[in-house]
């Protein structure tokens, strides 16, 4: 029982460390980086979700995970952004950790996830119609 508790504490500590290790990026900054082709975006929602819809230019992590190094830029300082479905989803950490293990140093998390991206896009469209 004591071992189980210690293992759970270690797992929680690792999750918290991932939050501290990777910074976040706003929707506006991510949109600008995508427009300027200055970010590699990684979607960790699964291939079915990626097919149904994803942030523009996003790589399907499930499909590319085994060959991730081959789809990333040679510049280890390049901006890499991982996201998942929503602000509550922790799956982005899997991609962020994998990228960091490959030596990338500018790894960020888009905290809004796909739902936040879609919501921001809808708000922008609504504003254009009202304005």
Secondary structure as UniProt FT lines:
FT   HELIX           2..21
FT   STRAND          23..24
FT   HELIX           27..35
FT   TURN            36..37
FT   STRAND          39..43
FT   HELIX           47..52
FT   TURN            56..57
FT   STRAND          59..60
FT   HELIX           61..64
FT   HELIX           65..67
FT   HELIX           68..71
FT   TURN            76..77
FT   STRAND          79..83
FT   TURN            87..88
FT   HELIX           92..101
FT   TURN            102..103
FT   STRAND          106..109
FT   TURN            111..112
FT   HELIX           113..130
//
